[in-house]
Amino acid sequence: MILLVVVVTGNHYWLDGIVGVMLLAIALLVFRPPRSADVRT
């Protein structure tokens, strides 16, 4: 079972990287500070 997981994920490491970058981009869009608050201060 462990060997199967290693082989499958090992062959798709680039896909894992793409998904990680997409999740990071979504997180940055969702949690970015509002620009209006920066203008008022």
PyMOL commands that set and color helices and strands:
alter all, ss='L'
color gray80, all
select helices_A, chain A and resi 2-11+13-31+35-40
alter helices_A, ss='H'
color red, helices_A
deselect
rebuild
show_as cartoon
